[in-house]
Amino acid sequence: MTPLTEFIFLSVLGSIFTILFSSPWRPWLTKRLSQHTVPFFSLFKGFTLSGPVLAGSTGNHHTTEALNRHKLDTIHDLSDCHEVASSFSALVKQDGAGSWPPKSNHNERTWPAILQAYKEIYHEMAPLLPAENVSLDDTVNEQRIVEFRSRFAQLLTQKVDLAGVEKLLRAADSGRWDIFPKDVYNGFYCCLAWCRHAYRWASIPVVRLAQLEKSIALPEELVVPWNSMQSHFGLDSESGNNMSNLVLNFNTAGDYALKINTGLSSLVQSSEEEFARIFHEVEVLGVPIYSSIIEGIVAHARGDKESCLEHVRDIRDQLRPLLSSYYDRVHDARIARSVWLSRVQGFYAWGVGHQNSTNGEWEKFDGLSGNQVLLFQALDAFLGLEAYLPKVIQERNVPVLQRRFCEVVKRHGFRSELGNEGIDGKIKREFEDIVKRLRVFRSAHRTRAKVYLTQPAPERLPMTAGKSLLKEDMEQSLVFLDQFMVGRLLQTV
């Protein structure tokens, strides 16, 4: 299929889906498609997009949503047959509110009244977070940080009924999702994560004075519900994570919700959103890959190597549009190098901690990292590669159901069992192609990361979100970071 033909086909198909799925015929159509999913979706077998599916593009959004719904139904149908399917189904049902990427409700008018205060505070504080003009004066920055945190704490005290919030969270813990729906739970988790990161930094760009803080006392209104929700997701980090701050920061229509740089130029705001979209879109485009990983494992377990070959081949094919979503965004025309380091990246860091009450040691928590992304952890597990993140970091920042899914994938991985001849040899070569694509991606990421990290940010010390403060200067820091990226590149074999 030529690019022009593919574009026309997608445009027409997207229009059809948009009309049908937004019309009174939707319930009837959904029922009929669920009854005839195999013949209907077989039309798309072997068909892959030559470019990324843009969340927020109406036609493509509905088309992708329908195809992903079919994939999730397929996984659910296999959940009684194999634990790799049941583990992913549990993740979708419990953390995803019945979908993947997870449903996240950011319409506060539908939230329980007791929680709406947090969104009201977000709307008041978001415009105060970014500083239009960057200051290098510690005295000026200290005053700004104190005033921001003081106003934030005041609003929390005035507006939040903490006892009522705790009662609502206990209802969720007891499974009362009728009182606290899961998609609202996810939206509130994201809002709470935004509030904590905003309070922690108190200014964007992040400034040296805040970076040098060793600990920070957050208001109880940001601590009590956070501890409850982190326990729900099986985490113990004080920082937000890839799921809380990025993936859940999009509603079901693909709209970006909670912003860092409210009121600044379109260049800054669009760069912020384009960066965040990468992480959400990876999970959108990752659903067919999760499905193929699961179906490939099930087929291999059943001894159906022909089907196994098809599923592994599908993973290779689906990697192309998924990785393209990264290549097509991470360049200066979409994410401006002049603003990313100072205006975007710093917000996702953390870099403070507390004394461990058990062993007395100081624990520092890092912030978000691309290494927390589920899709790449699952692929590494399927390929038989060792996890990049140490166990303690995984347990702090990667939700427990995501960790379990990857553990199950790794346990049932079969790459090492394949021979070199016949159907085994064909499957093995598909694995090798997947590895090659991941190596190219990781090499490209290494190159582009250096370009973005070397941009001037005189108001701050060298820092990444996922590893906090680095060396004293950027040149030394890049050598330090390169060791990690080269190490992972060499492990991708």
C-alpha positions as CSV (number, residue, x, y, z in Angstrom):
1,M,0.0,0.0,0.0
2,T,1.5,3.3,-1.0
3,P,1.6,6.2,1.5
4,L,-1.1,8.1,-0.5
5,T,-3.4,5.1,-0.7
6,E,-2.8,4.4,3.0
7,F,-3.6,8.0,3.9
8,I,-6.9,7.9,1.9
9,F,-7.8,4.6,3.4
10,L,-7.3,5.8,6.9
11,S,-9.1,9.1,6.3
12,V,-12.2,7.3,4.9
13,L,-12.1,4.6,7.6
14,G,-11.7,7.2,10.3
15,S,-14.6,9.2,9.1
16,I,-16.8,6.1,9.0
17,F,-15.9,5.2,12.5
18,T,-16.4,8.7,13.7
19,I,-19.9,8.9,12.3
20,L,-21.0,5.4,13.4
21,F,-19.5,5.5,16.9
22,S,-20.8,9.0,17.6
23,S,-24.3,8.2,16.3
24,P,-27.4,6.5,17.8
25,W,-26.3,3.4,16.1
26,R,-23.3,3.0,18.4
27,P,-24.8,0.4,20.8
28,W,-26.1,-1.7,17.9
29,L,-22.7,-1.5,16.1
30,T,-20.7,-2.3,19.2
31,K,-22.8,-5.4,19.8
32,R,-22.5,-6.6,16.2
33,L,-18.7,-6.0,16.1
34,S,-18.3,-7.9,19.4
35,Q,-20.2,-10.8,17.8
36,H,-18.1,-10.8,14.6
37,T,-14.8,-9.5,15.8
38,V,-12.6,-12.1,14.1
39,P,-14.0,-11.7,10.5
40,F,-14.3,-7.9,10.9
41,F,-10.8,-7.3,12.3
42,S,-9.2,-9.8,10.0
43,L,-9.5,-7.1,7.4
44,F,-6.6,-5.4,9.2
45,K,-4.3,-8.4,9.6
46,G,-0.8,-7.4,8.4
47,F,-1.8,-3.7,8.1
48,T,0.4,-1.3,10.0
49,L,0.5,2.5,10.0
50,S,3.4,4.2,8.3
51,G,3.3,6.9,10.9
52,P,2.0,7.5,14.5
53,V,-1.6,7.5,15.4
54,L,-2.1,11.0,16.9
55,A,-4.1,11.0,20.1
56,G,-6.4,13.9,19.7
57,S,-7.0,13.3,16.0
58,T,-10.7,12.4,15.9
59,G,-10.8,9.9,13.1
60,N,-7.6,8.1,14.0
61,H,-8.5,8.2,17.7
62,H,-11.8,6.3,17.2
63,T,-10.2,3.8,14.8
64,T,-7.4,3.0,17.2
65,E,-9.8,2.8,20.1
66,A,-11.9,0.3,18.3
67,L,-8.9,-1.8,17.2
68,N,-7.4,-1.7,20.7
69,R,-10.8,-2.7,22.3
70,H,-10.7,-5.8,20.1
71,K,-7.2,-6.6,21.2
72,L,-8.1,-6.2,24.9
73,D,-11.1,-8.4,24.4
74,T,-8.8,-11.0,22.8
75,I,-6.5,-10.9,25.9
76,H,-9.5,-11.1,28.2
77,D,-10.8,-14.2,26.4
78,L,-7.4,-15.9,27.0
79,S,-7.3,-15.0,30.7
80,D,-8.6,-18.4,31.8
81,C,-6.1,-20.2,29.6
82,H,-2.8,-18.7,30.7
83,E,-1.5,-16.5,33.5
84,V,0.2,-14.1,31.1
85,A,-3.2,-13.1,29.8
86,S,-4.8,-13.1,33.3
87,S,-2.1,-10.8,34.7
88,F,-2.6,-8.3,31.9
89,S,-6.4,-8.5,32.3
90,A,-6.0,-7.8,36.0
91,L,-3.9,-4.8,35.2
92,V,-6.5,-3.4,32.8
93,K,-9.4,-4.1,35.1
94,Q,-7.9,-2.8,38.3
95,D,-5.5,0.0,37.3
96,G,-6.9,0.8,33.9
97,A,-10.5,1.2,34.9
98,G,-11.4,-1.4,32.2
99,S,-9.2,0.0,29.4
100,W,-5.6,0.6,28.3
101,P,-4.1,3.1,28.4
102,P,-5.9,3.6,31.7
103,K,-9.1,5.7,31.7
104,S,-8.5,9.0,33.6
105,N,-11.4,11.3,34.3
106,H,-10.3,14.9,34.5
107,N,-13.8,16.4,34.5
108,E,-14.0,17.6,38.1
109,R,-17.7,18.2,37.8
110,T,-18.2,14.4,37.8
111,W,-15.9,13.9,40.8
112,P,-17.2,13.4,44.4
113,A,-17.7,16.9,45.8
114,I,-15.1,16.3,48.5
115,L,-12.3,16.0,45.9
116,Q,-13.2,19.0,43.7
117,A,-11.2,21.4,46.0
118,Y,-8.0,19.9,44.7
119,K,-8.9,20.8,41.1
120,E,-9.9,24.3,42.2
121,I,-6.5,24.7,43.9
122,Y,-4.8,23.5,40.7
123,H,-6.6,26.1,38.6
124,E,-5.5,28.9,41.1
125,M,-1.9,27.7,41.5
126,A,-1.1,26.6,38.0
127,P,-0.7,30.2,36.6
128,L,1.6,31.1,39.5
129,L,4.0,28.2,39.0
130,P,5.9,29.3,35.8
131,A,8.1,32.4,36.0
132,E,8.1,34.2,32.7
133,N,11.6,35.7,33.4
134,V,14.2,33.4,34.9
135,S,16.0,34.8,38.0
136,L,19.6,33.8,38.9
137,D,19.3,35.6,42.3
138,D,18.9,33.2,45.2
139,T,17.2,35.9,47.3
140,V,14.5,36.5,44.6
141,N,14.0,32.8,44.1
142,E,13.8,32.1,47.8
143,Q,11.0,34.7,48.2
144,R,9.2,33.2,45.2
145,I,9.4,29.7,46.6
146,V,8.2,30.7,50.1
147,E,5.3,32.7,48.7
148,F,4.2,30.0,46.4
149,R,4.3,27.3,49.0
150,S,2.6,29.5,51.6
151,R,-0.3,30.3,49.3
152,F,-0.6,26.6,48.3
153,A,-0.7,25.4,51.9
154,Q,-3.2,28.1,52.8
155,L,-5.6,27.0,50.0
156,L,-5.3,23.4,51.0
157,T,-6.1,24.2,54.7
158,Q,-9.1,26.3,53.7
159,K,-10.6,24.2,51.0
160,V,-9.8,20.5,51.6
161,D,-11.8,18.4,54.1
162,L,-9.1,15.9,54.8
163,A,-11.3,13.7,57.0
164,G,-13.8,13.4,54.1
165,V,-11.0,12.6,51.6
166,E,-9.7,9.8,53.9
167,K,-13.3,8.4,54.2
168,L,-13.6,8.3,50.4
169,L,-10.2,6.6,50.0
170,R,-11.2,4.0,52.5
171,A,-14.3,3.3,50.4
172,A,-12.1,2.7,47.4
173,D,-9.8,0.4,49.4
174,S,-12.8,-1.6,50.3
175,G,-13.9,-1.9,46.7
176,R,-16.7,0.7,46.7
177,W,-16.0,1.9,43.2
178,D,-19.6,2.9,42.9
179,I,-18.7,5.7,45.4
180,F,-15.3,6.5,43.9
181,P,-15.2,5.3,40.3
182,K,-11.8,4.0,39.1
183,D,-11.5,6.5,36.2
184,V,-12.0,9.3,38.8
185,Y,-9.5,7.7,41.1
186,N,-7.0,7.8,38.3
187,G,-7.7,11.4,37.5
188,F,-7.4,12.4,41.2
189,Y,-4.1,10.4,41.4
190,C,-2.8,12.5,38.5
191,C,-4.0,15.8,40.1
192,L,-2.4,14.9,43.4
193,A,0.9,14.1,41.7
194,W,0.8,17.4,39.9
195,C,0.1,19.2,43.2
196,R,3.0,17.5,45.0
197,H,5.5,18.2,42.2
198,A,4.3,21.8,41.9
199,Y,4.7,22.3,45.7
200,R,8.1,20.6,45.7
201,W,9.6,22.9,43.1
202,A,7.4,26.0,43.6
203,S,8.8,27.6,40.5
204,I,9.4,26.6,36.9
205,P,12.1,26.8,35.7
206,V,13.5,24.7,38.6
207,V,16.2,26.8,40.4
208,R,19.4,25.8,42.1
209,L,18.1,26.8,45.6
210,A,15.3,24.2,45.4
211,Q,17.6,21.6,43.9
212,L,19.9,21.8,46.9
213,E,17.0,21.0,49.4
214,K,17.5,17.7,51.1
215,S,14.0,17.2,52.4
216,I,10.7,19.0,52.2
217,A,7.6,19.0,54.5
218,L,4.6,18.8,52.3
219,P,1.1,19.7,53.7
220,E,-0.9,16.8,55.1
221,E,-3.5,17.3,52.4
222,L,-0.9,16.2,49.9
223,V,0.7,13.5,52.1
224,V,-2.3,11.5,53.5
225,P,-4.1,10.8,50.2
226,W,-0.8,10.2,48.4
227,N,0.3,7.6,50.9
228,S,-3.1,5.8,50.5
229,M,-3.0,5.9,46.7
230,Q,0.7,4.8,46.5
231,S,-0.2,1.9,48.7
232,H,-3.1,1.0,46.4
233,F,-0.7,0.9,43.4
234,G,2.0,-0.9,45.4
235,L,4.5,2.0,45.5
236,D,6.4,3.8,48.2
237,S,8.1,6.7,46.4
238,E,7.4,10.3,47.5
239,S,7.8,11.3,43.9
240,G,5.2,10.8,41.1
241,N,5.9,8.3,38.3
242,N,5.5,7.8,34.6
243,M,1.9,6.6,35.1
244,S,0.7,9.2,37.6
245,N,2.2,12.3,36.0
246,L,2.2,11.5,32.3
247,V,0.0,8.5,31.1
248,L,-2.9,9.5,33.4
249,N,-2.6,13.2,32.3
250,F,-4.8,12.5,29.3
251,N,-8.6,12.0,29.3
252,T,-10.3,9.3,27.2
253,A,-10.6,11.7,24.2
254,G,-6.8,12.1,24.3
255,D,-6.8,15.7,25.6
256,Y,-3.9,16.9,27.7
257,A,-5.2,17.9,31.2
258,L,-2.9,19.3,33.9
259,K,-0.3,21.8,32.6
260,I,3.0,23.1,33.9
261,N,3.5,26.3,31.9
262,T,0.0,27.9,32.0
263,G,0.0,31.3,30.4
264,L,3.4,31.1,28.7
265,S,4.0,31.2,24.9
266,S,2.6,28.7,22.6
267,L,6.1,27.4,21.9
268,V,6.6,26.5,25.6
269,Q,3.1,25.0,26.0
270,S,3.2,23.0,22.8
271,S,6.6,21.6,23.7
272,E,5.4,20.6,27.1
273,E,2.3,18.8,25.6
274,E,4.2,17.1,22.8
275,F,6.7,15.7,25.3
276,A,3.9,14.3,27.6
277,R,2.1,12.8,24.6
278,I,5.0,10.5,23.8
279,F,4.4,8.6,27.0
280,H,0.7,8.3,26.6
281,E,0.9,7.4,22.9
282,V,3.4,4.6,23.6
283,E,0.7,2.9,25.6
284,V,-1.9,3.6,23.0
285,L,0.2,2.1,20.2
286,G,1.5,-0.6,22.6
287,V,-1.8,-2.4,23.0
288,P,-1.4,-4.5,19.9
289,I,2.2,-5.4,21.0
290,Y,1.0,-6.5,24.5
291,S,-1.6,-8.6,22.7
292,S,0.9,-10.2,20.4
293,I,3.3,-10.9,23.3
294,I,0.5,-12.6,25.1
295,E,-0.8,-14.5,22.1
296,G,2.8,-15.5,21.1
297,I,3.4,-17.0,24.6
298,V,0.1,-18.8,24.6
299,A,0.7,-20.2,21.0
300,H,4.2,-21.4,22.0
301,A,2.9,-23.1,25.1
302,R,0.3,-24.9,23.0
303,G,3.0,-26.0,20.5
304,D,1.4,-23.9,17.7
305,K,4.6,-22.5,16.4
306,E,3.1,-21.3,13.1
307,S,0.8,-19.0,15.1
308,C,3.6,-18.1,17.4
309,L,5.7,-17.0,14.4
310,E,2.8,-14.7,13.2
311,H,2.5,-13.1,16.6
312,V,6.2,-12.4,17.0
313,R,6.3,-11.0,13.4
314,D,3.4,-8.8,14.4
315,I,5.4,-7.4,17.3
316,R,8.2,-6.5,14.8
317,D,5.7,-4.8,12.5
318,Q,3.9,-2.9,15.3
319,L,7.2,-1.5,16.6
320,R,7.5,0.7,13.5
321,P,4.6,3.0,14.1
322,L,5.2,3.0,17.9
323,L,8.9,4.1,17.5
324,S,7.9,6.5,14.8
325,S,5.8,8.4,17.4
326,Y,9.1,9.1,19.2
327,Y,11.1,9.9,16.1
328,D,8.4,12.2,14.8
329,R,8.2,14.2,18.1
330,V,11.6,14.4,19.6
331,H,13.1,17.1,17.4
332,D,13.3,20.9,17.5
333,A,10.2,21.5,15.4
334,R,7.9,19.6,17.8
335,I,9.7,19.9,21.2
336,A,11.8,23.0,21.2
337,R,15.3,22.4,22.5
338,S,15.4,26.0,23.8
339,V,12.7,25.4,26.3
340,W,12.5,21.7,27.2
341,L,15.3,21.5,29.7
342,S,14.3,24.6,31.6
343,R,10.5,24.6,31.2
344,V,9.6,20.9,31.0
345,Q,12.1,18.4,32.3
346,G,12.7,19.8,35.8
347,F,9.1,19.6,36.9
348,Y,9.2,15.8,36.7
349,A,12.3,15.5,39.0
350,W,12.2,15.1,42.8
351,G,15.6,14.7,44.5
352,V,14.5,15.0,48.1
353,G,13.9,12.3,50.7
354,H,13.7,11.4,54.4
355,Q,15.4,9.2,57.0
356,N,14.3,5.6,57.0
357,S,12.6,4.9,60.3
358,T,13.7,1.2,60.2
359,N,17.4,1.4,59.4
360,G,18.1,5.1,60.0
361,E,19.6,5.6,56.6
362,W,18.8,8.5,54.4
363,E,16.5,7.7,51.4
364,K,16.4,10.0,48.5
365,F,13.7,9.6,45.9
366,D,14.2,10.3,42.2
367,G,11.5,11.4,39.8
368,L,10.2,10.2,36.5
369,S,12.2,8.2,34.0
370,G,11.5,6.7,30.6
371,N,12.8,3.4,32.0
372,Q,9.5,3.3,34.0
373,V,7.5,2.9,30.7
374,L,5.6,-0.4,30.8
375,L,5.9,-1.2,27.1
376,F,9.7,-1.2,27.0
377,Q,9.8,-3.2,30.3
378,A,7.5,-5.8,28.8
379,L,9.5,-6.0,25.5
380,D,12.7,-6.5,27.5
381,A,11.1,-9.2,29.5
382,F,9.8,-10.9,26.4
383,L,13.3,-10.8,24.8
384,G,14.8,-12.3,27.9
385,L,16.8,-9.2,28.9
386,E,17.5,-8.3,32.4
387,A,15.4,-5.4,33.8
388,Y,17.2,-2.1,33.6
389,L,15.8,-0.7,36.8
390,P,17.1,-2.2,40.1
391,K,14.4,-3.9,42.1
392,V,14.3,-1.2,44.7
393,I,13.7,1.5,42.1
394,Q,11.0,-0.7,40.4
395,E,9.2,-1.2,43.7
396,R,9.3,2.6,44.3
397,N,8.1,3.8,40.9
398,V,6.5,1.0,38.8
399,P,2.9,0.0,39.9
400,V,2.9,-3.6,41.3
401,L,0.5,-5.0,38.7
402,Q,2.8,-3.7,35.9
403,R,5.7,-5.4,37.6
404,R,3.8,-8.6,37.9
405,F,2.9,-8.7,34.3
406,C,6.5,-8.2,33.2
407,E,7.6,-10.9,35.7
408,V,5.1,-13.4,34.2
409,V,6.2,-12.4,30.6
410,K,9.8,-13.1,31.5
411,R,9.0,-16.4,33.3
412,H,7.2,-17.7,30.2
413,G,9.5,-16.2,27.6
414,F,10.8,-18.8,25.1
415,R,13.4,-17.1,23.1
416,S,16.3,-19.0,24.7
417,E,14.5,-22.3,23.9
418,L,14.4,-21.7,20.1
419,G,16.6,-23.8,17.7
420,N,18.2,-22.4,14.6
421,E,16.4,-24.5,11.9
422,G,12.9,-24.7,10.6
423,I,10.1,-22.8,12.2
424,D,12.2,-22.2,15.3
425,G,14.8,-20.5,13.2
426,K,12.2,-18.2,11.6
427,I,10.9,-17.2,15.0
428,K,14.4,-16.6,16.2
429,R,15.1,-14.3,13.3
430,E,12.0,-12.3,14.1
431,F,13.3,-11.9,17.6
432,E,16.6,-10.7,16.2
433,D,14.8,-8.1,14.1
434,I,12.9,-6.8,17.2
435,V,16.2,-6.5,19.0
436,K,17.7,-4.6,16.0
437,R,14.8,-2.1,16.1
438,L,15.2,-1.6,19.8
439,R,18.9,-1.0,19.5
440,V,18.4,1.6,16.8
441,F,15.8,3.3,19.0
442,R,18.1,3.3,22.1
443,S,21.0,4.6,20.0
444,A,18.8,7.4,18.6
445,H,17.6,8.2,22.1
446,R,21.1,8.4,23.4
447,T,22.0,10.9,20.6
448,R,18.9,13.1,21.0
449,A,19.1,13.1,24.8
450,K,22.5,14.6,24.6
451,V,21.3,17.4,22.3
452,Y,18.5,18.3,24.7
453,L,20.5,18.0,27.9
454,T,23.3,20.3,26.6
455,Q,20.9,23.3,26.3
456,P,21.8,26.2,28.6
457,A,19.9,26.4,31.9
458,P,22.0,28.8,34.1
459,E,19.4,28.9,36.8
460,R,20.0,25.3,37.8
461,L,22.5,22.6,38.4
462,P,22.8,19.6,36.0
463,M,19.9,17.2,36.8
464,T,17.8,14.6,35.1
465,A,14.3,13.8,36.4
466,G,15.1,10.1,36.8
467,K,18.5,10.4,38.5
468,S,18.3,13.8,40.2
469,L,21.4,15.9,40.6
470,L,24.4,14.8,38.5
471,K,28.0,15.9,38.5
472,E,29.2,19.4,39.0
473,D,29.2,20.4,35.4
474,M,27.3,19.2,32.3
475,E,30.3,17.7,30.6
476,Q,31.0,15.4,33.5
477,S,27.3,14.7,33.8
478,L,27.0,13.6,30.2
479,V,29.8,11.1,30.6
480,F,28.0,9.8,33.7
481,L,24.7,9.5,31.8
482,D,26.3,8.0,28.7
483,Q,27.5,5.1,30.8
484,F,23.9,4.1,31.6
485,M,22.7,4.5,28.1
486,V,25.6,2.7,26.5
487,G,25.2,0.0,29.1
488,R,21.6,-0.6,28.2
489,L,22.4,-0.5,24.5
490,L,25.0,-3.2,24.9
491,Q,22.5,-5.3,26.9
492,T,20.0,-5.2,24.1
493,V,21.1,-8.3,22.3
